[in-house]
Amino acid sequence: MSGRLFVIGTGPGNPEQITPEALAAVDAATDFFGYGPYLDRLQLRHDQLRHASDNREELDRAGAALSMAADGAKVCVVSGGDPGVFAMAAAVCEAIENGPAAWRAVDLTILPGITAMLAVAARAGAPLGHDFCAISLSDNLKPWNIIETRLELAAKAGFVIALYNPISRARPWQLGDAFKLLREHLPAATPVIFGRAAGRPDERITLQALSDADASIADMATCIIIGSAETRIVARPGRPDLVYTPRFMAEGKR
C-alpha cells in the first residue's frame, strides 16, 4: 500500500517564514528525513520520528523516504529554503525516475517555500525587480568551467545574479574567482549584497561595490546577490540604503 510523501522547505531560518501549508504537512507526517540542522527547526511531537543524515547524502535520503512512503507511511522530506531550489525536491524526483516502480505510485506533494535569495532581496530592497538568475558556486555536482561560463553569460545578458553555496573550507577560492570574472563584464560600482542568515537572530546584510567585494566575509550561510548594470542604490540618511533593479528598461539599453 502506498503512503504519502511531502517535500517541504523551512524557509531561510526564521520560524515565521515557514508557510502554513508546510506546517500542515509537518502535522500530518509521522517520519521526517533531512539534514539535522533543518530538522531542528521543526517542533515535532513525541510520536513523530527524525531520520537525520549528512547534507551530502541527498539521494540516499530520498530513497529511504520513498521506501518508507511506499510501505504506507506518511513521510516528510525537509529542506531549508525552498525544496525546489538547490534542494531535496530534485533529489526525490531523480530517485523516483531511477528507482523501483513502487516509488512512482507514492502520493507525492512538493510544497514551495521561501528561498534564501528572496529573504536577502527583501532585506536589501528589490534587487530582483527585473530579470535575474540563480547559480550555485558548488562544483560538487558540475565542473567549475561550466560555472564560469554561466557567470559570464549571465553578466553579459544583464541578469542580476544570486549566488548560492558561495564558499566552503574545501573550496575557499571560488567566490574570489567569480568576482574577478564578473569584474570583467560589469561596472565597478555594481552593488553586491552579502546576506548571511537572513531573517535569523545572527543576520548580517553587507553592501559593497563589485570592485571592492570581499569574498572572505562570506560563508556557506551567505547568499550573495550581484546587481546588473541597471541596479541602483538609493541613499536614505539614518536608514540603510535601498538596492533595487528598475522594472522598466529603455529600448536598446543594457
Residue pairs with C-beta under 8 A, 6 or more apart in sequence:
1 71
1 72
2 69
2 70
2 72
2 102
2 105
2 106
2 107
3 68
3 69
3 70
3 71
3 72
3 73
3 74
3 75
3 106
3 107
4 28
4 69
4 74
4 75
4 106
4 107
4 108
4 109
5 65
5 66
5 69
5 75
5 76
5 77
5 92
5 106
5 107
5 108
5 109
6 25
6 28
6 29
6 74
6 75
6 76
6 77
6 109
6 110
6 111
7 76
7 77
7 79
7 83
7 88
7 89
7 92
7 108
7 109
7 110
7 111
8 22
8 25
8 26
8 76
8 77
8 78
8 79
8 83
8 111
8 113
9 22
9 78
9 79
9 80
9 81
9 82
9 83
9 84
9 87
9 111
9 112
9 113
9 114
9 115
10 18
10 22
10 38
10 41
10 42
10 78
10 79
10 80
10 81
10 113
11 17
11 18
11 19
11 80
11 81
11 113
11 114
11 119
11 199
12 80
12 81
12 114
12 115
12 116
12 119
12 197
12 198
12 199
12 200
13 41
13 80
13 197
13 198
13 199
13 200
14 119
14 199
14 200
15 41
17 114
17 119
17 199
18 41
18 113
19 111
19 112
19 113
19 114
21 111
21 112
22 111
22 113
25 76
25 109
25 111
26 32
26 42
26 44
26 76
28 74
29 48
29 74
29 75
29 76
30 47
30 48
30 49
30 73
30 74
30 75
31 48
31 49
31 51
31 65
31 68
31 73
31 74
31 75
31 76
32 39
32 42
32 44
32 48
32 49
32 50
32 51
32 75
32 76
32 77
32 78
33 51
33 53
33 61
33 62
33 64
33 65
33 75
33 76
33 77
33 78
34 51
34 52
34 53
34 61
34 77
34 78
34 79
34 88
35 52
35 53
35 54
35 55
35 78
35 80
36 52
36 53
37 80
38 78
38 79
38 80
39 50
39 52
39 78
41 80
42 78
44 50
51 61
51 64
51 65
53 60
53 61
56 140
58 88
58 91
59 91
59 94
59 95
61 77
61 88
61 91
62 77
62 88
62 91
62 92
62 94
62 95
63 95
63 99
65 75
65 77
65 92
66 92
66 95
66 96
66 99
66 103
66 106
67 103
68 75
69 75
69 106
69 107
70 100
70 102
70 103
70 105
70 106
77 83
77 88
77 92
78 88
79 87
79 88
79 89
79 113
80 87
80 116
81 87
81 113
81 114
81 115
81 116
82 112
82 113
82 114
82 115
83 89
83 110
83 111
83 112
83 113
84 90
84 110
84 112
85 115
85 134
85 164
86 134
86 136
86 164
86 165
89 110
92 108
92 110
95 103
96 103
96 104
96 106
96 108
116 164
116 195
116 198
116 223
117 128
117 134
117 162
117 164
117 223
117 225
118 128
119 195
119 198
119 199
119 223
120 162
120 193
120 195
120 198
120 205
120 223
120 225
121 127
121 128
121 162
121 193
121 225
122 198
123 195
123 198
123 199
123 203
123 205
124 193
124 195
124 205
124 207
124 225
124 242
124 243
125 234
125 241
125 242
125 243
125 244
126 242
126 243
126 244
126 245
127 160
127 191
127 193
127 225
127 227
127 231
127 243
127 244
127 245
128 160
128 162
128 225
128 245
129 244
129 245
129 246
129 247
130 160
130 228
130 230
130 245
130 246
130 247
130 249
131 158
131 159
131 160
131 228
132 159
132 160
132 161
132 162
132 245
133 150
133 154
133 159
133 160
133 161
133 162
134 161
134 162
134 163
134 164
135 147
135 150
135 151
135 154
135 161
135 162
135 163
135 164
136 147
136 163
136 164
136 165
137 147
137 163
137 164
137 165
137 166
137 167
137 171
137 174
137 175
137 178
138 164
138 165
138 168
138 171
139 147
139 171
139 174
144 174
147 174
147 178
148 177
148 178
148 181
151 161
151 178
151 181
151 182
152 181
152 185
154 161
155 161
155 181
155 182
155 185
155 186
156 185
158 228
158 229
158 230
158 254
159 228
160 225
160 226
160 227
160 228
160 231
160 245
161 182
161 225
161 226
162 223
162 224
162 225
162 226
163 175
163 178
163 223
163 224
163 225
163 226
164 223
165 220
166 174
166 175
166 178
166 215
166 218
166 219
166 220
166 222
166 223
166 224
167 174
167 175
167 215
167 218
167 219
167 220
167 222
168 219
168 220
175 215
175 218
175 224
176 215
179 192
179 210
179 213
179 215
182 190
182 210
182 226
183 210
183 211
186 210
186 226
186 228
186 229
187 210
187 229
188 209
188 210
188 211
189 209
189 210
189 211
190 209
190 210
190 226
190 227
190 228
190 229
190 231
191 207
191 208
191 209
191 210
191 226
191 227
191 231
191 233
191 243
192 207
192 208
192 209
192 210
192 213
192 224
192 225
192 226
192 227
193 205
193 206
193 207
193 224
193 225
193 226
193 227
193 243
194 204
194 205
194 206
194 207
194 208
194 217
194 218
194 222
194 224
195 203
195 204
195 205
195 222
195 223
195 224
195 225
196 202
196 203
196 204
196 205
196 206
196 218
196 219
196 221
196 222
197 203
197 204
197 221
198 205
198 223
205 240
206 217
207 233
207 241
207 243
208 214
210 226
218 224
227 243
227 245
228 245
229 254
230 245
230 246
230 249
230 253
230 254
231 243
231 244
231 245
232 243
232 244
232 245
232 246
233 241
233 242
233 243
234 241
234 242
234 243
234 244
235 241
236 242
